[in-house]
Structure formats: structure tokens, C-alpha cells
């Protein structure tokens, strides 16, 4: 119980005070939804939220495709330096985020400068690319885990019944990977939506994301509007993560019975 | 009775398969006739599954060739071969309905929808799964899933149906029922069945012919009856059923009889047929437990007389050391003079039969001159 309180007390406080009828976060003055109204009317904040969603959506699609292909490559084939590639796949997970952020900053300013005057959403390119670079390895690991439970006899059965490689891929392998694909996608989406450090280093003056915007608001003053914005982010992330975990953990059969081809 | 001439459908010609330095299949030549229910039998790792997978196309022979209907199929990929397989795990596609599973092979072949539906319906009827078409595999029992796998393979009307350990995943009762059902199904569709099993009962019960394999080598190819009664080696005699094996010397070998002397038995073994082995060579006498008769031994009781054997042969004194009561029969472990344990099996023909003999009772073991099999290797 103490652990639960320890873990969640700050979050619950933050959420509770988003409903506080006061300009300061110190004293409870009564319940209100005003701060949510303020947050929703803050055009900068909404623009940042839109950016975040766009970045998350694009980077999710690309990471899932890249991650799935990487997972299949590692699962299916043997090739020189395979252990090295498998190790490298874990790197974005273990490398300190601040280092990733600095690396991305250096890369996008000195090696391949991303033009800043592009129209929306192309101006988000640098952020999207950096998000893909860390989230696709999470996706690959999730799908790799899913593939480990694949019964190779299914593939042989399809081949035995006359299917070629391409048909086997679409008819047998992809349906098996589906829960992994969904879980990986949700993971990539939440990772992208939440990311502050790497985004902070790669975002330009006109391309703030939701977490970066919240950070800049805090620098002025911690109003309950910040609390309200944070609460929205927390709820969104928790919901998506829970969904991802459920999809990963659910019995294969149940998922496949639920949304089979 | 002479068999009608059969057309050869599968021919393995000097097929060898190596995995690195390991010989999985060692120079196997084997023919299977059209319409046979053929079993590849052997302990795990004997190469039987490799042989089956080479026929399906999932493995390629290191040497030799495989012919189906006289055509060398060595270079034909698995999805183009006129064979279909029922996998050990059944490999039913979990995300498709039963009907979609069965239709899959036809869909891949581009069979027209109406024709496809008709054949799927027919195949499901054949395996007694009418009305199950809309179900998902996870709503089926293991036995039903196997039927789906069967229907899925049969619907393509293969030249040969391959079955990899078809009954090993079923429980004992269902396994028994499926044996006769598979034989009936095979008779009905008339397709050649080739199945792999490590279970000798299964092979004897279902197969019209069996090939016994050990360590990559083909040991014997024969009907179940011949395999059991006329094994050609110690391996086959021991692998199929239960057997008492005595090592001995061939002391008499005439056209119409032979005698073997074994240090493990106090009396000689008389046989009513010649052996055609070298005189004084080492041979093995294989004697099935059910072919040994048990007789009471003691004061005033005569020695059993089997009439077809000369005096002093095939009758051995011993003492019962252990009894396993199996219901329909009892297995008696008898220590014969000299200390060697010998197993004898006795059917419990009446309800009181198992009371005839008891532990530590002196008995005679006797067997007919035609019962032992003499093995040269």
C-alpha cells in the first residue's frame, strides 16, 4: 500500500489540482472544470497537441513497418553479424535519452540539416525521423517475441497446400503477427506522444509538441492549466499502454477469434 | 493367395540424407504401391520423418532420387507436388474458419467459388464435420482439428496423403477409434496413405504394409503379420511387440528341422524348419511370450508333451517370480533353471484363469516347434 501511495501520490495530486478553482496550486479552493476550458482554448497548446498527434501517427506507421520487417529478418534468416544487429536493436532502449537527443541535434544541424521553413507537416520531419529511430526497435522486439510463438508447421502446411512465399506471408504470417503489430503500434504511438527529451533537441521554434509546450508553460508559472494538460496526456498514455499490454497478453486464440480474416 | 499386380506410386531410389556429418537416412530404397496404407515405423530419430519430409519436399535428399508415378520430383518445390500432408500438430490455420481452412488449398489453386464450396462441403462430410464449417479452430476438440487437417489435405485429391504421427496428440480412447476410422476413410477415398509412427500397435493395426527403420537404415518391409511372426533381425523382433531373446549356437540345421543350443536355457530349442545358417554359428532365438505355454510342475504331474517336438527340447522347468495381471491377460515372469527370466503370457479365458498360477510356483514352460523365430543378425 505504501508503495502504491509512493508511486501514485504525485500523479493523483497533479490530477486533483487540475480541478482546483485557484490560480495557484497550493490551496484547494473548490472544484472546477475551468482549467480544461482554458487549456482547450489555448491555441498554442492545441497546435502543439496537433503536432504531437501527427508526429505520433506518422512515426507509428513507419516504425511498425520497419520494426516488423526487422523482426522477420531476425527471426527467419541467419546471416553474418546477426548477433550484432540483435544487440544494436536494443541500443535505443539502453542509450540515455539525453545522449540520443544530443546526437539527433548534432545530426540534424551538422550532418543533414532539416530545413526549417517547410510547410506543415513537413516541418515536423526531423522530429518524426528521430521518433522512428527509437520506437521502431521497441516495435521490432515486441513482434520478434510474437514470432517466437509461431508454429513453423503452419507455414509448411500453407506451402504443402500450394501457396507460394508471398501468399504464405499474407495468409499465415501476418495474421499471426497481428496482435504484435497492434501492440507494437500502440507502444510506438505512446512513446512518441510522451517523448520530451529527444523532441526537445530536435524541435524548431515553430514545431513544439505537447510535452515541450507544457514544459515551456511551466517555466512561466505552474498554473492548473498545466495540470489539466498533463492530466489529458496521462490519461491518454495510460489508456493506450493498457490496451497495448492487453493485446500482447491476450490469448492468441481469443484475438484471432475476435478479428480473424 | 496371389495379390493382383499393383502399380508402384512412390519409389525411393538409394535415398540418403545427411545433416552435416549425421546420417539421417542411409541409402534407403523403397516402393509403395497405389492404394496402400503404408507405415514408416521406427524409434524417434530413426529417419522416418525425414523420409516423409523429403517426399513432401521440405527436405531434399543428399543422394538418390524420389519418384512419384515414375516422375523424378527431386526438383519440384513442395507447393507443386501431388502430395498433401497432415501435420503432427495438425497446423490448422487458427485465424480461419473450418471451411476457410479446407478451402485454402483450392483457393490457392484458383478453383472457382462454386466448385470450391461443393468440394469443401463434400470433404467436411467425408470426415464427419458437416455443419462445422463456420467454426473457428479454437472451438474444436483435438480430434476435430485433426479431421479439419485431414479434410484440408484430402480436398486437394492428392496422389498420396502423408500423415506425420497422426494419432500421437490424441488421448488413448480417441486414438483407438481413429485407427479404424482412418482405415475406413482410406478405403473410401482410395488414396494412397503413407504415415509415420513410432507406435508399433498403431502401425500393426492400420497399415497394409510397414517399413521398419532404425538409425537411418531400412530394417524390414513387410505386412504387419510377417513383421510380427517373421522378423528378420533382433531389432525388428524386439521393436515390434514383446519378445524373449536367447543367444545360442546352431547345432543342427537340416531342411526340415534345426536345433539351437543356448547357455541361457537348460534344454535345446527345436525348430520345425531349416535355418540356412552356418553350422555352429551364433544365432538368436526370438520367442513371443504368448507362444509359451505354462504347465503345473510337481510331484505326480507328468511333463507336458507337445507331440511335435522330440523329447528333451522346448520344455523348460522354472519358477514364477512375478505376475502382472492385465485383465484380459496375465504376464508371468518365470525364472528358468540357470537364472534367466522368461516372460510368458496367458489369456484369461475364464473369470478364474488368473487363479491357476501363483507366485513362486514351480512350472514348466513349453512351446511348439513352429513358434520360435531364429535370427541371424
Contacts between the chains, C-beta under 8 A, distances in Angstrom:
chain1	res1	chain2	res2	distance
A	151	B	89	5.9
A	151	B	91	6.4
A	153	B	87	4.5
A	153	B	88	7.2
A	153	B	89	5.0
A	153	B	91	3.9
A	154	B	91	4.9
A	154	B	93	6.4
A	156	B	56	7.9
A	156	B	58	5.9
A	156	B	78	7.5
A	156	B	85	7.7
A	156	B	87	6.9
A	156	B	91	7.0
A	157	B	85	7.3
A	157	B	87	5.7
A	157	B	91	3.8
A	157	B	92	8.0
A	157	B	93	7.5
A	157	B	149	7.9
A	157	B	152	7.9
A	158	B	93	7.6
A	158	B	104	7.3
A	159	B	58	7.9
A	159	B	77	8.0
A	159	B	78	5.0
A	159	B	79	5.0
A	160	B	56	6.2
A	160	B	78	5.8
A	160	B	79	7.1
A	160	B	83	7.9
A	160	B	84	5.9
A	160	B	85	4.9
A	160	B	153	7.7
A	161	B	79	7.5
A	161	B	84	6.8
A	161	B	104	5.5
A	161	B	105	3.5
A	161	B	108	6.1
A	161	B	152	6.9
A	161	B	153	7.8
A	161	B	156	6.8
A	162	B	79	4.8
A	162	B	80	7.6
A	162	B	105	5.5
A	162	B	108	4.2
A	162	B	109	5.5
A	162	B	156	7.4
A	163	B	79	6.0
A	163	B	104	7.7
A	163	B	108	4.9
A	164	B	79	6.2
A	167	B	108	6.3
A	171	B	93	7.6
A	171	B	104	7.5
A	172	B	93	6.4
A	175	B	93	7.7
A	175	B	95	4.1
A	176	B	94	7.8
A	176	B	95	7.5
A	178	B	95	7.9
A	252	B	94	6.9
A	253	B	94	6.3
A	253	B	136	7.7
A	253	B	137	7.9
A	253	B	138	3.8
A	254	B	138	7.9
A	256	B	94	5.2
A	256	B	95	4.3
A	256	B	136	7.4
A	256	B	138	7.5
A	257	B	136	5.0
A	257	B	138	5.9
A	257	B	139	7.8
A	260	B	95	4.3
A	260	B	96	6.7
A	260	B	97	7.6
A	260	B	136	6.7
A	261	B	95	5.7
A	261	B	96	6.6
A	261	B	100	7.8
